[in-house]
Amino acid sequence: MNTLRNSVQLVGHLGKNPEITNLEKGKKLARVSIAVNEFYTSAAGEKVEQTNWINLVAWDNTATYMERNLSKGNQVLIKGSLSSRNYEDKQGVKKYITEVVVSEVLKIQKDEPVTAL
């Protein structure tokens, strides 16, 4: 069960092209968000679709893969872990961010069945 701690798997669509930052010593960082849709039936019996936007970050080889192979609208299966951090904005207000640090990503082709990584 230890391998299940802080493990996230999501299927969603990219909201934009990955933003790539090249850092010192050849490190690479990719940032992107995905839309994850949930469907449920309301108390009134209506079908409701809710979209959640999840921020993703990826490093080095995973970032390179994302840069070369992914673009806005692609459906992806990602595996990673949750990470939280905070910072102060220009007005001195403390901001909190939770994001998924991606360890694996798979571009899903149209009509391809989705299976776990």
N, CA, C and O atoms as a GROMACS GRO file, in nm:
protein
  468
    1MET      N    1   0.080  -0.121   0.000
    1MET     CA    2   0.000   0.000   0.000
    1MET      C    3   0.085   0.127   0.000
    1MET      O    4   0.034   0.234  -0.034
    2ASN      N    5   0.213   0.119   0.038
    2ASN     CA    6   0.296   0.239   0.039
    2ASN      C    7   0.308   0.303  -0.098
    2ASN      O    8   0.324   0.425  -0.108
    3THR      N    9   0.301   0.222  -0.205
    3THR     CA   10   0.314   0.278  -0.339
    3THR      C   11   0.192   0.361  -0.378
    3THR      O   12   0.198   0.436  -0.475
    4LEU      N   13   0.083   0.351  -0.304
    4LEU     CA   14  -0.038   0.428  -0.334
    4LEU      C   15  -0.039   0.565  -0.268
    4LEU      O   16  -0.125   0.647  -0.298
    5ARG      N   17   0.055   0.590  -0.178
    5ARG     CA   18   0.058   0.719  -0.110
    5ARG      C   19   0.094   0.829  -0.207
    5ARG      O   20   0.188   0.817  -0.285
    6ASN      N   21   0.017   0.937  -0.201
    6ASN     CA   22   0.038   1.054  -0.284
    6ASN      C   23   0.055   1.017  -0.432
    6ASN      O   24   0.149   1.059  -0.498
    7SER      N   25  -0.038   0.938  -0.480
    7SER     CA   26  -0.037   0.896  -0.619
    7SER      C   27  -0.163   0.948  -0.687
    7SER      O   28  -0.273   0.932  -0.636
    8VAL      N   29  -0.145   1.011  -0.803
    8VAL     CA   30  -0.257   1.070  -0.876
    8VAL      C   31  -0.255   1.018  -1.018
    8VAL      O   32  -0.150   1.015  -1.083
    9GLN      N   33  -0.371   0.976  -1.068
    9GLN     CA   34  -0.388   0.943  -1.209
    9GLN      C   35  -0.509   1.020  -1.259
    9GLN      O   36  -0.615   1.017  -1.197
   10LEU      N   37  -0.493   1.090  -1.372
   10LEU     CA   38  -0.601   1.170  -1.428
   10LEU      C   39  -0.607   1.152  -1.578
   10LEU      O   40  -0.505   1.129  -1.644
   11VAL      N   41  -0.727   1.164  -1.632
   11VAL     CA   42  -0.747   1.169  -1.776
   11VAL      C   43  -0.818   1.301  -1.804
   11VAL      O   44  -0.920   1.332  -1.743
   12GLY      N   45  -0.762   1.378  -1.896
   12GLY     CA   46  -0.823   1.506  -1.930
   12GLY      C   47  -0.769   1.560  -2.060
   12GLY      O   48  -0.688   1.496  -2.127
   13HIS      N   49  -0.816   1.678  -2.096
   13HIS     CA   50  -0.774   1.745  -2.219
   13HIS      C   51  -0.691   1.868  -2.184
   13HIS      O   52  -0.724   1.943  -2.092
   14LEU      N   53  -0.582   1.889  -2.260
   14LEU     CA   54  -0.497   2.006  -2.237
   14LEU      C   55  -0.573   2.133  -2.273
   14LEU      O   56  -0.638   2.141  -2.378
   15GLY      N   57  -0.565   2.232  -2.185
   15GLY     CA   58  -0.630   2.360  -2.208
   15GLY      C   59  -0.551   2.454  -2.298
   15GLY      O   60  -0.606   2.547  -2.355
   16LYS      N   61  -0.421   2.428  -2.311
   16LYS     CA   62  -0.333   2.508  -2.397
   16LYS      C   63  -0.208   2.427  -2.423
   16LYS      O   64  -0.190   2.319  -2.366
   17ASN      N   65  -0.122   2.477  -2.508
   17ASN     CA   66   0.006   2.412  -2.532
   17ASN      C   67   0.092   2.420  -2.406
   17ASN      O   68   0.083   2.518  -2.332
   18PRO      N   69   0.174   2.319  -2.379
   18PRO     CA   70   0.262   2.326  -2.261
   18PRO      C   71   0.355   2.447  -2.271
   18PRO      O   72   0.411   2.476  -2.377
   19GLU      N   73   0.372   2.516  -2.158
   19GLU     CA   74   0.467   2.628  -2.150
   19GLU      C   75   0.600   2.569  -2.103
   19GLU      O   76   0.607   2.508  -1.996
   20ILE      N   77   0.703   2.588  -2.182
   20ILE     CA   78   0.834   2.528  -2.154
   20ILE      C   79   0.931   2.636  -2.106
   20ILE      O   80   0.940   2.743  -2.165
   21THR      N   81   1.002   2.606  -1.998
   21THR     CA   82   1.107   2.693  -1.947
   21THR      C   83   1.236   2.614  -1.941
   21THR      O   84   1.242   2.507  -1.881
   22ASN      N   85   1.340   2.666  -2.005
   22ASN     CA   86   1.473   2.604  -1.999
   22ASN      C   87   1.549   2.670  -1.884
   22ASN      O   88   1.569   2.792  -1.884
   23LEU      N   89   1.593   2.590  -1.789
   23LEU     CA   90   1.660   2.638  -1.670
   23LEU      C   91   1.809   2.612  -1.677
   23LEU      O   92   1.860   2.558  -1.776
   24GLU      N   93   1.879   2.650  -1.571
   24GLU     CA   94   2.024   2.629  -1.564
   24GLU      C   95   2.060   2.482  -1.574
   24GLU      O   96   1.981   2.394  -1.539
   25LYS      N   97   2.179   2.457  -1.623
   25LYS     CA   98   2.236   2.322  -1.631
   25LYS      C   99   2.150   2.226  -1.713
   25LYS      O  100   2.150   2.106  -1.688
   26GLY      N  101   2.078   2.278  -1.811
   26GLY     CA  102   2.002   2.193  -1.902
   26GLY      C  103   1.869   2.142  -1.850
   26GLY      O  104   1.803   2.064  -1.919
   27LYS      N  105   1.828   2.184  -1.730
   27LYS     CA  106   1.700   2.140  -1.678
   27LYS      C  107   1.587   2.204  -1.757
   27LYS      O  108   1.599   2.317  -1.805
   28LYS      N  109   1.477   2.130  -1.770
   28LYS     CA  110   1.362   2.179  -1.844
   28LYS      C  111   1.237   2.163  -1.758
   28LYS      O  112   1.223   2.064  -1.686
   29LEU      N  113   1.147   2.262  -1.765
   29LEU     CA  114   1.023   2.262  -1.689
   29LEU      C  115   0.908   2.285  -1.786
   29LEU      O  116   0.913   2.375  -1.869
   30ALA      N  117   0.803   2.203  -1.774
   30ALA     CA  118   0.681   2.222  -1.852
   30ALA      C  119   0.566   2.249  -1.757
   30ALA      O  120   0.553   2.183  -1.653
   31ARG      N  121   0.483   2.346  -1.792
   31ARG     CA  122   0.361   2.377  -1.716
   31ARG      C  123   0.243   2.376  -1.811
   31ARG      O  124   0.251   2.428  -1.922
   32VAL      N  125   0.135   2.316  -1.767
   32VAL     CA  126   0.013   2.312  -1.846
   32VAL      C  127  -0.102   2.277  -1.752
   32VAL      O  128  -0.080   2.227  -1.642
   33SER      N  129  -0.224   2.302  -1.794
   33SER     CA  130  -0.340   2.260  -1.715
   33SER      C  131  -0.428   2.171  -1.801
   33SER      O  132  -0.434   2.185  -1.924
   34ILE      N  133  -0.497   2.079  -1.734
   34ILE     CA  134  -0.589   1.991  -1.805
   34ILE      C  135  -0.729   2.007  -1.748
   34ILE      O  136  -0.747   2.034  -1.629
   35ALA      N  137  -0.826   1.989  -1.835
   35ALA     CA  138  -0.966   1.989  -1.795
   35ALA      C  139  -1.007   1.845  -1.769
   35ALA      O  140  -0.993   1.758  -1.855
   36VAL      N  141  -1.059   1.821  -1.649
   36VAL     CA  142  -1.107   1.688  -1.610
   36VAL      C  143  -1.256   1.702  -1.586
   36VAL      O  144  -1.300   1.779  -1.501
   37ASN      N  145  -1.335   1.626  -1.661
   37ASN     CA  146  -1.480   1.636  -1.653
   37ASN      C  147  -1.539   1.529  -1.562
   37ASN      O  148  -1.498   1.413  -1.565
   38GLU      N  149  -1.636   1.572  -1.483
   38GLU     CA  150  -1.713   1.481  -1.398
   38GLU      C  151  -1.858   1.491  -1.438
   38GLU      O  152  -1.905   1.599  -1.474
   39PHE      N  153  -1.930   1.380  -1.432
   39PHE     CA  154  -2.072   1.380  -1.463
   39PHE      C  155  -2.146   1.324  -1.344
   39PHE      O  156  -2.103   1.225  -1.283
   40TYR      N  157  -2.258   1.387  -1.310
   40TYR     CA  158  -2.340   1.336  -1.201
   40TYR      C  159  -2.485   1.378  -1.224
   40TYR      O  160  -2.514   1.462  -1.310
   41THR      N  161  -2.574   1.320  -1.147
   41THR     CA  162  -2.716   1.354  -1.155
   41THR      C  163  -2.752   1.440  -1.035
   41THR      O  164  -2.727   1.402  -0.921
   42SER      N  165  -2.811   1.555  -1.062
   42SER     CA  166  -2.848   1.647  -0.954
   42SER      C  167  -2.967   1.592  -0.877
   42SER      O  168  -3.029   1.494  -0.917
   43ALA      N  169  -2.999   1.658  -0.765
   43ALA     CA  170  -3.114   1.619  -0.683
   43ALA      C  171  -3.244   1.630  -0.763
   43ALA      O  172  -3.341   1.560  -0.733
   44ALA      N  173  -3.246   1.718  -0.864
   44ALA     CA  174  -3.364   1.736  -0.948
   44ALA      C  175  -3.370   1.633  -1.060
   44ALA      O  176  -3.463   1.634  -1.141
   45GLY      N  177  -3.270   1.544  -1.066
   45GLY     CA  178  -3.268   1.440  -1.168
   45GLY      C  179  -3.205   1.481  -1.300
   45GLY      O  180  -3.213   1.408  -1.398
   46GLU      N  181  -3.142   1.599  -1.304
   46GLU     CA  182  -3.078   1.646  -1.426
   46GLU      C  183  -2.934   1.598  -1.432
   46GLU      O  184  -2.864   1.592  -1.330
   47LYS      N  185  -2.889   1.563  -1.554
   47LYS     CA  186  -2.749   1.527  -1.571
   47LYS      C  187  -2.666   1.655  -1.574
   47LYS      O  188  -2.699   1.750  -1.645
   48VAL      N  189  -2.559   1.656  -1.494
   48VAL     CA  190  -2.475   1.775  -1.482
   48VAL      C  191  -2.332   1.737  -1.515
   48VAL      O  192  -2.282   1.632  -1.473
   49GLU      N  193  -2.265   1.823  -1.592
   49GLU     CA  194  -2.123   1.806  -1.622
   49GLU      C  195  -2.046   1.916  -1.550
   49GLU      O  196  -2.080   2.034  -1.562
   50GLN      N  197  -1.945   1.878  -1.476
   50GLN     CA  198  -1.862   1.975  -1.405
   50GLN      C  199  -1.718   1.958  -1.452
   50GLN      O  200  -1.665   1.847  -1.454
   51THR      N  201  -1.655   2.069  -1.488
   51THR     CA  202  -1.517   2.066  -1.534
   51THR      C  203  -1.426   2.123  -1.426
   51THR      O  204  -1.449   2.233  -1.376
   52ASN      N  205  -1.323   2.048  -1.391
   52ASN     CA  206  -1.220   2.093  -1.297
   52ASN      C  207  -1.091   2.112  -1.374
   52ASN      O  208  -1.054   2.028  -1.456
   53TRP      N  209  -1.023   2.223  -1.349
   53TRP     CA  210  -0.894   2.251  -1.412
   53TRP      C  211  -0.784   2.216  -1.314
   53TRP      O  212  -0.782   2.265  -1.201
   54ILE      N  213  -0.691   2.131  -1.358
   54ILE     CA  214  -0.582   2.083  -1.275
   54ILE      C  215  -0.450   2.132  -1.334
   54ILE      O  216  -0.423   2.110  -1.452
   55ASN      N  217  -0.369   2.199  -1.251
   55ASN     CA  218  -0.237   2.245  -1.295
   55ASN      C  219  -0.137   2.131  -1.287
   55ASN      O  220  -0.132   2.057  -1.189
   56LEU      N  221  -0.056   2.118  -1.394
   56LEU     CA  222   0.046   2.015  -1.401
   56LEU      C  223   0.183   2.078  -1.418
   56LEU      O  224   0.197   2.182  -1.483
   57VAL      N  225   0.285   2.017  -1.359
   57VAL     CA  226   0.424   2.053  -1.385
   57VAL      C  227   0.501   1.925  -1.416
   57VAL      O  228   0.473   1.820  -1.359
   58ALA      N  229   0.596   1.935  -1.507
   58ALA     CA  230   0.679   1.820  -1.542
   58ALA      C  231   0.822   1.868  -1.560
   58ALA      O  232   0.846   1.982  -1.599
   59TRP      N  233   0.915   1.780  -1.532
   59TRP     CA  234   1.057   1.814  -1.538
   59TRP      C  235   1.130   1.728  -1.640
   59TRP      O  236   1.090   1.615  -1.668
   60ASP      N  237   1.236   1.783  -1.694
   60ASP     CA  238   1.337   1.715  -1.774
   60ASP      C  239   1.278   1.629  -1.886
   60ASP      O  240   1.213   1.683  -1.976
   61ASN      N  241   1.298   1.495  -1.884
   61ASN     CA  242   1.254   1.410  -1.994
   61ASN      C  243   1.103   1.415  -2.016
   61ASN      O  244   1.056   1.415  -2.130
   62THR      N  245   1.028   1.421  -1.908
   62THR     CA  246   0.882   1.428  -1.920
   62THR      C  247   0.843   1.562  -1.983
   62THR      O  248   0.752   1.567  -2.066
   63ALA      N  249   0.910   1.669  -1.944
   63ALA     CA  250   0.885   1.800  -2.003
   63ALA      C  251   0.921   1.801  -2.151
   63ALA      O  252   0.848   1.859  -2.232
   64THR      N  253   1.030   1.738  -2.187
   64THR     CA  254   1.070   1.729  -2.328
   64THR      C  255   0.966   1.653  -2.409
   64THR      O  256   0.931   1.695  -2.520
   65TYR      N  257   0.916   1.542  -2.354
   65TYR     CA  258   0.810   1.466  -2.422
   65TYR      C  259   0.688   1.554  -2.444
   65TYR      O  260   0.630   1.555  -2.553
   66MET      N  261   0.648   1.626  -2.340
   66MET     CA  262   0.530   1.712  -2.351
   66MET      C  263   0.551   1.821  -2.456
   66MET      O  264   0.460   1.851  -2.534
   67GLU      N  265   0.670   1.879  -2.459
   67GLU     CA  266   0.702   1.985  -2.556
   67GLU      C  267   0.691   1.932  -2.699
   67GLU      O  268   0.636   2.000  -2.786
   68ARG      N  269   0.742   1.814  -2.723
   68ARG     CA  270   0.748   1.757  -2.858
   68ARG      C  271   0.618   1.696  -2.906
   68ARG      O  272   0.590   1.695  -3.026
   69ASN      N  273   0.537   1.643  -2.813
   69ASN     CA  274   0.424   1.560  -2.854
   69ASN      C  275   0.285   1.609  -2.817
   69ASN      O  276   0.186   1.556  -2.868
   70LEU      N  277   0.274   1.710  -2.731
   70LEU     CA  278   0.142   1.750  -2.684
   70LEU      C  279   0.108   1.892  -2.726
   70LEU      O  280   0.195   1.979  -2.737
   71SER      N  281  -0.021   1.913  -2.750
   71SER     CA  282  -0.069   2.047  -2.783
   71SER      C  283  -0.212   2.062  -2.732
   71SER      O  284  -0.276   1.964  -2.693
   72LYS      N  285  -0.260   2.184  -2.734
   72LYS     CA  286  -0.394   2.218  -2.685
   72LYS      C  287  -0.497   2.121  -2.742
   72LYS      O  288  -0.499   2.093  -2.862
   73GLY      N  289  -0.583   2.072  -2.653
   73GLY     CA  290  -0.691   1.984  -2.695
   73GLY      C  291  -0.660   1.836  -2.687
   73GLY      O  292  -0.752   1.754  -2.686
   74ASN      N  293  -0.531   1.799  -2.682
   74ASN     CA  294  -0.496   1.657  -2.673
   74ASN      C  295  -0.552   1.596  -2.546
   74ASN      O  296  -0.553   1.659  -2.440
   75GLN      N  297  -0.601   1.473  -2.558
   75GLN     CA  298  -0.642   1.399  -2.439
   75GLN      C  299  -0.521   1.324  -2.388
   75GLN      O  300  -0.450   1.260  -2.465
   76VAL      N  301  -0.498   1.331  -2.257
   76VAL     CA  302  -0.382   1.268  -2.196
   76VAL      C  303  -0.421   1.190  -2.072
   76VAL      O  304  -0.520   1.220  -2.005
   77LEU      N  305  -0.342   1.089  -2.043
   77LEU     CA  306  -0.347   1.015  -1.918
   77LEU      C  307  -0.219   1.049  -1.846
   77LEU      O  308  -0.110   1.029  -1.899
   78ILE      N  309  -0.230   1.101  -1.725
   78ILE     CA  310  -0.110   1.139  -1.650
   78ILE      C  311  -0.105   1.063  -1.517
   78ILE      O  312  -0.208   1.027  -1.459
   79LYS      N  313   0.017   1.042  -1.472
   79LYS     CA  314   0.042   0.984  -1.341
   79LYS      C  315   0.142   1.074  -1.272
   79LYS      O  316   0.238   1.120  -1.333
   80GLY      N  317   0.119   1.101  -1.144
   80GLY     CA  318   0.211   1.188  -1.071
   80GLY      C  319   0.177   1.192  -0.924
   80GLY      O  320   0.116   1.100  -0.870
   81SER      N  321   0.218   1.302  -0.860
   81SER     CA  322   0.193   1.320  -0.718
   81SER      C  323   0.152   1.465  -0.692
   81SER      O  324   0.190   1.556  -0.767
   82LEU      N  325   0.074   1.486  -0.587
   82LEU     CA  326   0.031   1.620  -0.550
   82LEU      C  327   0.144   1.695  -0.480
   82LEU      O  328   0.220   1.637  -0.403
   83SER      N  329   0.152   1.823  -0.510
   83SER     CA  330   0.251   1.908  -0.447
   83SER      C  331   0.185   2.043  -0.415
   83SER      O  332   0.113   2.098  -0.499
   84SER      N  333   0.209   2.094  -0.297
   84SER     CA  334   0.155   2.224  -0.258
   84SER      C  335   0.269   2.319  -0.227
   84SER      O  336   0.373   2.278  -0.174
   85ARG      N  337   0.250   2.444  -0.261
   85ARG     CA  338   0.350   2.547  -0.231
   85ARG      C  339   0.279   2.680  -0.214
   85ARG      O  340   0.160   2.692  -0.244
   86ASN      N  341   0.352   2.779  -0.164
   86ASN     CA  342   0.294   2.912  -0.149
   86ASN      C  343   0.398   3.017  -0.184
   86ASN      O  344   0.518   2.991  -0.186
   87TYR      N  345   0.348   3.136  -0.211
   87TYR     CA  346   0.434   3.249  -0.245
   87TYR      C  347   0.357   3.377  -0.215
   87TYR      O  348   0.235   3.374  -0.195
   88GLU      N  349   0.427   3.489  -0.213
   88GLU     CA  350   0.363   3.619  -0.197
   88GLU      C  351   0.359   3.689  -0.332
   88GLU      O  352   0.459   3.695  -0.403
   89ASP      N  353   0.240   3.742  -0.368
   89ASP     CA  354   0.229   3.813  -0.495
   89ASP      C  355   0.285   3.955  -0.479
   89ASP      O  356   0.334   3.991  -0.372
   90LYS      N  357   0.276   4.035  -0.584
   90LYS     CA  358   0.334   4.170  -0.584
   90LYS      C  359   0.271   4.261  -0.480
   90LYS      O  360   0.335   4.357  -0.435
   91GLN      N  361   0.148   4.232  -0.440
   91GLN     CA  362   0.080   4.312  -0.337
   91GLN      C  363   0.105   4.259  -0.196
   91GLN      O  364   0.049   4.311  -0.100
   92GLY      N  365   0.188   4.155  -0.184
   92GLY     CA  366   0.220   4.099  -0.053
   92GLY      C  367   0.118   4.000  -0.001
   92GLY      O  368   0.123   3.961   0.116
   93VAL      N  369   0.025   3.958  -0.086
   93VAL     CA  370  -0.078   3.862  -0.045
   93VAL      C  371  -0.024   3.720  -0.065
   93VAL      O  372   0.029   3.687  -0.171
   94LYS      N  373  -0.037   3.639   0.038
   94LYS     CA  374   0.011   3.501   0.030
   94LYS      C  375  -0.084   3.418  -0.056
   94LYS      O  376  -0.205   3.418  -0.034
   95LYS      N  377  -0.029   3.349  -0.154
   95LYS     CA  378  -0.106   3.264  -0.246
   95LYS      C  379  -0.064   3.119  -0.226
   95LYS      O  380   0.053   3.090  -0.200
   96TYR      N  381  -0.160   3.029  -0.238
   96TYR     CA  382  -0.135   2.886  -0.223
   96TYR      C  383  -0.168   2.815  -0.354
   96TYR      O  384  -0.269   2.844  -0.418
   97ILE      N  385  -0.083   2.723  -0.392
   97ILE     CA  386  -0.100   2.648  -0.517
   97ILE      C  387  -0.086   2.499  -0.489
   97ILE      O  388   0.006   2.456  -0.419
   98THR      N  389  -0.178   2.421  -0.542
   98THR     CA  390  -0.165   2.276  -0.542
   98THR      C  391  -0.161   2.232  -0.688
   98THR      O  392  -0.244   2.275  -0.768
   99GLU      N  393  -0.065   2.148  -0.721
   99GLU     CA  394  -0.049   2.104  -0.859
   99GLU      C  395  -0.004   1.959  -0.859
   99GLU      O  396   0.037   1.905  -0.757
  100VAL      N  397  -0.012   1.897  -0.975
  100VAL     CA  398   0.033   1.760  -0.990
  100VAL      C  399   0.170   1.763  -1.057
  100VAL      O  400   0.187   1.821  -1.165
  101VAL      N  401   0.268   1.700  -0.993
  101VAL     CA  402   0.401   1.684  -1.051
  101VAL      C  403   0.396   1.554  -1.132
  101VAL      O  404   0.385   1.445  -1.076
  102VAL      N  405   0.405   1.567  -1.263
  102VAL     CA  406   0.385   1.455  -1.354
  102VAL      C  407   0.511   1.368  -1.361
  102VAL      O  408   0.621   1.418  -1.383
  103SER      N  409   0.493   1.238  -1.341
  103SER     CA  410   0.604   1.144  -1.358
  103SER      C  411   0.590   1.066  -1.489
  103SER      O  412   0.690   1.023  -1.546
  104GLU      N  413   0.468   1.047  -1.535
  104GLU     CA  414   0.444   0.977  -1.662
  104GLU      C  415   0.327   1.044  -1.732
  104GLU      O  416   0.232   1.090  -1.668
  105VAL      N  417   0.334   1.048  -1.865
  105VAL     CA  418   0.224   1.104  -1.944
  105VAL      C  419   0.208   1.023  -2.071
  105VAL      O  420   0.306   0.980  -2.132
  106LEU      N  421   0.084   1.002  -2.110
  106LEU     CA  422   0.054   0.927  -2.230
  106LEU      C  423  -0.050   1.003  -2.310
  106LEU      O  424  -0.158   1.034  -2.260
  107LYS      N  425  -0.018   1.034  -2.434
  107LYS     CA  426  -0.113   1.098  -2.524
  107LYS      C  427  -0.209   0.991  -2.572
  107LYS      O  428  -0.167   0.887  -2.622
  108ILE      N  429  -0.338   1.016  -2.557
  108ILE     CA  430  -0.439   0.920  -2.596
  108ILE      C  431  -0.487   0.954  -2.737
  108ILE      O  432  -0.533   1.065  -2.764
  109GLN      N  433  -0.474   0.857  -2.826
  109GLN     CA  434  -0.520   0.876  -2.964
  109GLN      C  435  -0.671   0.861  -2.967
  109GLN      O  436  -0.730   0.794  -2.882
  110LYS      N  437  -0.734   0.923  -3.065
  110LYS     CA  438  -0.879   0.914  -3.080
  110LYS      C  439  -0.920   0.767  -3.088
  110LYS      O  440  -0.855   0.687  -3.155
  111ASP      N  441  -1.028   0.733  -3.020
  111ASP     CA  442  -1.086   0.599  -3.019
  111ASP      C  443  -0.995   0.493  -2.956
  111ASP      O  444  -1.020   0.374  -2.971
  112GLU      N  445  -0.891   0.537  -2.884
  112GLU     CA  446  -0.802   0.444  -2.814
  112GLU      C  447  -0.858   0.422  -2.674
  112GLU      O  448  -0.892   0.519  -2.607
  113PRO      N  449  -0.869   0.297  -2.627
  113PRO     CA  450  -0.916   0.274  -2.492
  113PRO      C  451  -0.817   0.328  -2.390
  113PRO      O  452  -0.696   0.321  -2.410
  114VAL      N  453  -0.868   0.382  -2.281
  114VAL     CA  454  -0.784   0.439  -2.176
  114VAL      C  455  -0.752   0.329  -2.076
  114VAL      O  456  -0.842   0.268  -2.018
  115THR      N  457  -0.622   0.304  -2.054
  115THR     CA  458  -0.579   0.207  -1.955
  115THR      C  459  -0.481   0.275  -1.861
  115THR      O  460  -0.418   0.374  -1.898
  116ALA      N  461  -0.468   0.224  -1.743
  116ALA     CA  462  -0.379   0.284  -1.642
  116ALA      C  463  -0.235   0.272  -1.685
  116ALA      O  464  -0.197   0.182  -1.760
  117LEU      N  465  -0.154   0.365  -1.637
  117LEU     CA  466  -0.009   0.362  -1.664
  117LEU      C  467   0.058   0.258  -1.578
  117LEU      O  468   0.179   0.239  -1.586
   0.00000   0.00000   0.00000
